């Protein structure tokens, strides 16, 4: 069973010269439910844009994205928001935690957009991340590694079927980075979520059996000689 099925996906952005620059051109991409996949690619290859398209943060110019059996192009913006809240968890590269909320409140806020706030589950997730003594700390009071753990707990808040992790080691040192990826993989398995993790770190990628290279998937890279950071 496929949790994600992408066909003929394209996304362009305007340049400063007023032209359209093709950033993502993926003919076909699939993820099987319960699988664990690493997506390799250098900075500028369009990986983050690709994740934003999968999540519904961005709308494609053309193509089809079926997420958990629902065609996203048939949904309104509000419908995409509901689908994202109920099916998908996103660990952003910069965490995107709300600075005026505690760790617990950040996780509970994500639940507000899903099935409703469940304080017990929010605490359980943060405890699983080793943050039982940091529930009421604000992001500024947490280390980068601890902030990332809050972001992972938030991504799992609504029982997602698919978790996207965008360069989750970008702000961590080598040891903490490996620990973070191990933790993300473990909790996705525990909670039954499919994982798509994006990275350019070869050591991180070496821990995955299924590694796909975005440079091979994204035909837009071969249609332009200019790299675009995305």
N, C-alpha and C positions, 0 to 999 in steps of 0.2 A: 504494500500500500504506500502511495506517495503522499508525503505531507506537503511537498512543494514541487510544482511542475511549471517550468518556464519555457515559453516558446516565442521565438522571434522578437526578443525584447530590445528596444532601442530608446536611447535618451540622448538629446543634444542640449547644449547651452549656448547662448549668444556670446560672442567674443567682443572685445573692446572695439574691433573694427566693424562690428555690425553683422558679422557672419555667424553661421551656426556651426558649432564644433561638436561632432559626434563623440560622445564620451563612453557610452555603453552600447554594444551591439553583440548580444548573446543569442545564438541560434537556439540552443537547447540546454537546459540545466534541470536536474532532478535531485531531490533528496528523499530517501526512503524513511518512513516513520521509524523512529527509534535509532536512527543511524548517527554516526559521529564523523564529521567531515571537516578537514582543514582546507581553507582556500588560500593558496600562496600567491603573492604578487608584490611587486615593488611599489613604493609610493608614487602616485601619479597614474597608476594603471586603471583606476576607476572602481576599485573594490568598495570604497565607502558609498559611492553613488549607487552601486549595485545593491548593497544592503539597504539603503534608503528606499530603493524601488521595491524590494521584497517586502519591506515593512509597511509600505504605503505612505511613508513620510514624503516621498516624491511620487509623482504620477508619470508613467512612461509616455513617450510620444506614440509608441505603437507596441504591439505584442500582447502576450497573455501571461498572467501570473495567477496560477491556481494555488491557493493556500488552504490546506485542509479541506479540499473539495469545493471551495468557493472561488469563482472568478472575480478577481479584485477590480477589473475594469468595468464590471457591471454595477459597482457600488458607488454611492455618493461619498463625499468626503466624510460625513458622519458615519456612514456604513463602514468605511475603511478604518475609522477610529475604533469602532466597536469590535471589528474583527481583530484588529491589532491588540486591543486590550484583552480579548478573551483567548487568543490563540498563540500570541507571540510575545516573547520576552527579548529585550534588547539591552546588551551591555555596551554602552557607548564608550568610545575611546577616551573621552574626557569626563566620563562618569555622569555628568549632567545632574548632579545632586542639587537640591534646593538648599542654599546656604542658611536660610532662616528656619530650617526644620531639622529636628534631630534625626538620627539614624532610623529610629522606629517610625517617626512621622513620615519620612521619605518613603518607606516601604508601604505604610498604610495609605499614603496618597495614591500610589499606584493601584492599590486595591479599590479605591473609590471609583476608578474608571473601569473596573472589572465587575466582579460579582458582589462587591460590597466589602467593607472593612471587616477583617477577621484578626483582632489583636493577638489571639493565640497563635495563629499561623505566622504572623509577622514576627513575633518573638521567637518562634521555633526556627524560622529561617535565619534570623540573625544569630541565634545560639549556634546553629549548625555552621555558621561562618566564623565562629570563635569570637563573637562580639557580645556575649551575654553581659559583660561589664561596660559596654559602650552604647547601650540602647538609647540613652538620653544625652549623648554627646552630639554636638553639631559638627558638620564636615570640617570646619576649621580646627577642631580639636582632635581630629583623627589623622593618622599618617596616610600617605598615598595608598598603601596596601590595604589599610582598613577602609578607606573610602571606596576602593574597588570592591571589597567584600560587601559593603552596603549596596553597591550597584548590582552585584550578582543577586543578592537577596531580593532586591526590588524587581529584577527581571523575572524571578521565579514566583512573584507574589500571586499571580492569578492562574496558577497551574498551567503554564504555557505548554503547547505541544511542540513549539520550535523556539530555540534560543539562538539569537545572533550575537556574536561577540566580536567586536571590531578592534583589532590590535590591542587585546587586553593587557599586554605586558609593556605597552609603550612608555608608561611613566614609572616603571619599576626596575630595580636592578636585576641582575641575572638570576640570583637565587630566589628572590621574591617573585620574579616572573614565572619561573618554573613552578613554584608553589601555587601561584594563582591559577595557572592553566590546569594543574592537577586537580585543584579544588573545583573549578568550573566543570571539568569532565565528571568528577565524582558526583556532584550534586545533580547534574543533568541525568545521570544514570539512575540515581536514587529516586528522582521525581518523574522519571519516564519521559524526559524531554529530548527531542532531536536537537543536535548541536551543529551549528555552522560557525566555525571560528576562523577569522581572518588574521593572517600574520605574514610578515616578511622575514621573520627570524627562523633561520634554518634549523637551529637546535630545537625550537618549539615544534616545528613541523615534523621533525624526525620522530616525535612521540606518537604521531598519528599514522594509522595504517592506510587510511583513505585521504590522500592529498590531491587536490585538483589545482591546476595552475591557471590563474585568471588570464595571464597573457595569451594562453592558448584558446581560452573560451571567448575572450573579448576581441572580436574582429575589428573594433574601432581602433585598436592600437596599431593595426597594420594599414589603416587608411590615412594616417596622419603621422608626419615625422616629428610633430611637436608634442612633447609630454605635457599633460594637464594634470595638475594636482587635484585629485578627487577621492 
